[in-house]
């Protein structure tokens, strides 16, 4: 491991540790072990998220809003860090030798504070902006509205405008996702420590990505790939995958950041 970088933050100093390219796979392994240390509450947490995601997408599909199904599914990565706050708490308790309860994961006391609200608001604004940009990309590539889900799918897959929409939307969405990732990769779990404010946490997140660019880009690819693959199962795989990734993200944070008084 490389020598840490330090910066003042909160009540002490925030050290950013260097990690190797194999670190993301280690985090996945540690998260998998943690998941089976408290399978009940973690899988219930994942089930609740999977059920809600399925309900939202089904409702949009029924009302022939397939464009929004695609947009919201791709945009899920923007809000996932906040939705995983309960899993970070579970990871923290498991690391401390405790057994997390579902109540502890749903009502995370440390997360109920102004700094967490600010980070959540920033992510929500990015999510809403992404939705608007996606609408613009869609509008610029078609001269007529697709009123049914079947028509939208046919447009996206079988026309030049649809292909351009998917390509441009993917590129712009990737830029949004990278900026969001740089903002939250360690800041979201870090805010469980009340000694740290949102500005110090966000700065640490950017510094972590700067210091460990290759490992954290690999980590981002693994996260997005597993989340999108889970979405293709009708969100059923979220029951297992989301808790696994949430716990692994806590392990990533603990490996990347050291807080000192």
C-alpha positions as a printed NumPy array, in Angstrom:
array([[  0.   ,   0.   ,   0.   ],
       [  1.265,   3.493,  -0.859],
       [  1.868,   6.184,   1.717],
       [ -1.356,   7.995,   2.656],
       [ -2.21 ,  11.539,   1.687],
       [ -3.631,  13.744,   4.439],
       [ -5.927,  16.725,   4.703],
       [ -7.738,  18.471,   7.508],
       [-11.378,  17.501,   7.862],
       [-13.974,  17.702,  10.6  ],
       [-12.488,  17.057,  14.02 ],
       [ -9.264,  15.518,  12.721],
       [ -7.383,  14.539,   9.583],
       [ -8.523,  12.515,   6.591],
       [ -5.884,  10.196,   5.14 ],
       [ -6.375,   8.841,   1.613],
       [ -4.683,   5.463,   1.239],
       [ -3.286,   4.041,  -1.971],
       [ -4.646,   0.656,  -3.112],
       [ -3.766,  -1.786,  -5.873],
       [ -5.753,  -2.861,  -8.905],
       [ -6.842,  -6.039,  -7.127],
       [ -8.567,  -4.065,  -4.358],
       [-12.064,  -3.999,  -5.977],
       [-12.142,  -7.79 ,  -6.068],
       [-11.058,  -7.904,  -2.431],
       [-13.914,  -5.538,  -1.526],
       [-16.391,  -7.756,  -3.34 ],
       [-15.069, -10.78 ,  -1.456],
       [-15.288,  -9.015,   1.901],
       [-18.778,  -7.737,   1.113],
       [-19.913, -11.253,   0.213],
       [-18.637, -12.599,   3.541],
       [-20.319,  -9.741,   5.429],
       [-23.61 , -10.405,   3.649],
       [-23.78 , -13.924,   5.044],
       [-22.946, -12.696,   8.531],
       [-26.314, -10.931,   8.592],
       [-28.326, -12.368,   5.68 ],
       [-31.789, -11.747,   7.112],
       [-31.886,  -7.944,   7.428],
       [-29.619,  -7.378,   4.418],
       [-31.719,  -9.488,   2.058],
       [-34.95 ,  -7.925,   3.344],
       [-33.387,  -4.531,   2.62 ],
       [-32.578,  -5.701,  -0.901],
       [-36.067,  -7.165,  -1.332],
       [-37.692,  -3.849,  -0.418],
       [-35.573,  -1.987,  -2.97 ],
       [-36.199,  -4.615,  -5.663],
       [-39.964,  -4.517,  -5.054],
       [-40.083,  -0.72 ,  -5.214],
       [-37.968,  -0.597,  -8.402],
       [-40.131,  -3.239, -10.073],
       [-43.318,  -1.404,  -9.121],
       [-42.051,   1.909, -10.531],
       [-40.924,   0.378, -13.834],
       [-44.074,  -1.716, -14.227],
       [-46.263,   1.333, -13.665],
       [-44.321,   3.289, -16.294],
       [-44.518,   0.361, -18.712],
       [-48.287,   0.045, -18.263],
       [-48.702,   3.74 , -19.017],
       [-46.489,   3.38 , -22.114],
       [-43.667,   5.454, -20.641],
       [-40.854,   3.176, -21.796],
       [-38.558,   6.184, -22.312],
       [-38.729,   6.886, -18.578],
       [-38.123,   3.226, -17.726],
       [-34.828,   3.432, -19.632],
       [-33.931,   6.851, -18.239],
       [-34.688,   6.01 , -14.611],
       [-32.937,   2.641, -14.81 ],
       [-29.748,   4.202, -16.187],
       [-30.032,   7.053, -13.703],
       [-30.337,   4.676, -10.758],
       [-26.567,   4.769, -10.296],
       [-26.878,   8.468,  -9.328],
       [-29.024,   7.813,  -6.259],
       [-27.836,   4.321,  -5.306],
       [-25.197,   5.599,  -2.815],
       [-27.88 ,   7.23 ,  -0.66 ],
       [-30.208,   4.243,  -0.932],
       [-27.349,   2.111,   0.408],
       [-26.935,   4.169,   3.593],
       [-28.555,   1.412,   5.666],
       [-26.11 ,  -1.112,   4.236],
       [-23.149,   1.083,   5.17 ],
       [-24.524,   1.063,   8.701],
       [-24.803,  -2.726,   8.555],
       [-21.198,  -2.93 ,   7.352],
       [-20.062,  -0.645,  10.157],
       [-21.796,  -2.791,  12.771],
       [-20.496,  -6.062,  11.299],
       [-16.961,  -4.655,  11.302],
       [-17.422,  -3.76 ,  14.983],
       [-18.474,  -7.34 ,  15.774],
       [-22.161,  -6.492,  16.156],
       [-25.162,  -8.063,  14.472],
       [-27.153,  -5.418,  12.552],
       [-30.926,  -5.364,  12.831],
       [-33.293,  -4.231,  10.107],
       [-34.463,  -1.381,  12.344],
       [-30.871,  -0.13 ,  12.62 ],
       [-30.54 ,  -0.167,   8.833],
       [-33.801,   1.636,   8.129],
       [-33.375,   4.265,  10.854],
       [-29.703,   5.206,  10.608],
       [-29.329,   7.822,  13.324],
       [-25.922,   9.041,  12.2  ],
       [-27.328,   9.747,   8.733],
       [-30.107,  11.999,  10.024],
       [-28.23 ,  15.28 ,   9.858],
       [-27.801,  18.331,   7.668],
       [-24.643,  17.166,   5.875],
       [-26.275,  13.953,   4.666],
       [-29.268,  15.969,   3.458],
       [-26.98 ,  18.223,   1.429],
       [-25.298,  15.272,  -0.273],
       [-28.655,  13.646,  -0.989],
       [-29.98 ,  16.922,  -2.423],
       [-26.948,  17.231,  -4.704],
       [-27.5  ,  13.703,  -6.016],
       [-31.218,  14.348,  -6.531],
       [-30.482,  17.497,  -8.541],
       [-27.994,  15.601, -10.701],
       [-30.594,  12.866, -11.226],
       [-33.266,  15.372, -12.265],
       [-30.83 ,  17.163, -14.567],
       [-29.954,  13.836, -16.191],
       [-33.66 ,  13.244, -16.824],
       [-33.991,  16.606, -18.56 ],
       [-30.885,  16.049, -20.666],
       [-32.173,  12.602, -21.666],
       [-35.428,  14.215, -22.812],
       [-33.504,  16.7  , -24.944],
       [-31.397,  13.939, -26.518],
       [-34.574,  11.989, -27.249],
       [-36.334,  15.034, -28.741],
       [-33.421,  15.897, -31.01 ],
       [-33.423,  12.435, -32.562],
       [-37.084,  11.918, -33.41 ],
       [-39.77 ,  13.929, -35.2  ],
       [-42.694,  12.13 , -33.565],
       [-43.593,  10.749, -30.178],
       [-43.684,   7.008, -29.637],
       [-46.964,   6.538, -27.788],
       [-46.545,   2.869, -26.889],
       [-43.736,   0.866, -25.357],
       [-43.475,  -1.289, -28.474],
       [-43.112,   1.802, -30.68 ],
       [-40.36 ,   3.232, -28.471],
       [-38.404,  -0.041, -28.452],
       [-38.735,  -0.288, -32.242],
       [-37.525,   3.311, -32.596],
       [-34.542,   2.777, -30.299],
       [-33.397,  -0.487, -31.863],
       [-34.361,  -0.197, -35.533],
       [-33.812,   3.417, -36.596],
       [-30.787,   5.636, -37.136],
       [-32.241,   8.263, -34.81 ],
       [-32.755,   5.643, -32.129],
       [-29.187,   4.435, -32.43 ],
       [-27.907,   8.037, -32.183],
       [-30.107,   8.61 , -29.141],
       [-28.677,   5.55 , -27.395],
       [-25.085,   6.443, -28.294],
       [-25.265,  10.113, -27.314],
       [-27.334,   9.324, -24.22 ],
       [-24.778,   6.749, -23.116],
       [-21.861,   9.178, -23.555],
       [-23.583,  12.039, -21.713],
       [-24.881,   9.694, -19.045],
       [-21.356,   8.363, -18.593],
       [-20.041,  11.879, -17.944],
       [-22.819,  12.493, -15.408],
       [-22.133,   9.15 , -13.762],
       [-18.381,   9.77 , -13.514],
       [-18.868,  13.158, -11.849],
       [-21.406,  11.666,  -9.455],
       [-19.112,   8.769,  -8.686],
       [-16.219,  11.13 ,  -7.928],
       [-18.499,  13.006,  -5.54 ],
       [-19.803,  10.012,  -3.576],
       [-17.385,   7.087,  -3.901],
       [-16.306,   7.512,  -0.281],
       [-18.299,  10.544,   0.9  ],
       [-21.63 ,   8.73 ,   1.382],
       [-20.351,   6.097,   3.837],
       [-17.992,   8.648,   5.393],
       [-20.963,  10.749,   6.519],
       [-21.868,   8.023,   9.008],
       [-18.988,   9.523,  10.992],
       [-20.445,  12.694,  12.506],
       [-16.965,  14.224,  12.87 ],
       [-16.906,  14.842,   9.11 ],
       [-18.91 ,  17.489,   7.251],
       [-20.196,  17.141,   3.7  ],
       [-17.526,  19.417,   2.208],
       [-14.637,  17.464,   3.735],
       [-16.269,  14.184,   2.702],
       [-16.816,  15.326,  -0.892],
       [-13.243,  16.614,  -1.152],
       [-11.935,  13.313,   0.198],
       [-13.991,  11.466,  -2.398],
       [-12.426,  13.413,  -5.263],
       [ -8.954,  12.925,  -3.77 ],
       [ -9.541,   9.198,  -3.419],
       [-10.384,   8.942,  -7.111],
       [ -7.398,  11.09 ,  -8.048],
       [ -4.987,   8.98 ,  -5.972],
       [ -6.445,   5.606,  -6.988],
       [ -7.726,   6.311, -10.49 ],
       [ -7.259,   2.857, -12.021],
       [ -8.605,   0.794,  -9.082],
       [-11.592,   3.076,  -8.584],
       [-12.461,   3.173, -12.28 ],
       [-12.4  ,  -0.623, -12.22 ],
       [-14.605,  -0.518,  -9.116],
       [-17.049,   1.789, -10.938],
       [-17.218,  -0.578, -13.901],
       [-17.933,  -3.529, -11.615],
       [-20.642,  -1.611,  -9.731],
       [-22.422,  -0.391, -12.847],
       [-22.163,  -3.75 , -14.603],
       [-23.625,  -5.672, -11.662],
       [-26.416,  -3.121, -11.145],
       [-27.411,  -3.043, -14.817],
       [-27.262,  -6.833, -15.126],
       [-29.517,  -7.006, -12.069],
       [-31.939,  -4.575, -13.736],
       [-32.246,  -6.935, -16.719],
       [-33.645,  -9.605, -14.381],
       [-36.624,  -7.377, -13.649],
       [-34.759,  -6.198, -10.537],
       [-35.071,  -9.642,  -8.946],
       [-31.3  ,  -9.924,  -8.613],
       [-31.3  ,  -6.675,  -6.624],
       [-32.405,  -8.716,  -3.624],
       [-28.917, -10.205,  -3.457],
       [-26.72 ,  -7.87 ,  -5.495],
       [-27.619,  -4.524,  -3.915],
       [-26.869,  -5.584,  -0.312],
       [-23.676,  -7.257,  -1.511],
       [-22.472,  -4.1  ,  -3.265],
       [-23.519,  -1.877,  -0.37 ],
       [-21.479,  -3.902,   2.1  ],
       [-18.573,  -4.069,  -0.344],
       [-18.724,  -0.272,  -0.724],
       [-18.343,   0.085,   3.032],
       [-15.243,  -2.115,   2.835],
       [-13.932,   0.056,  -0.007],
       [-14.385,   3.193,   2.069],
       [-12.597,   1.658,   5.059],
       [ -9.714,   0.589,   2.838],
       [ -9.385,   3.958,   1.121],
       [ -9.88 ,   6.374,   4.021],
       [ -8.418,   6.658,   7.506],
       [ -9.853,   9.215,   9.915],
       [ -7.785,  10.481,  12.826],
       [ -8.751,  12.749,  15.719]])
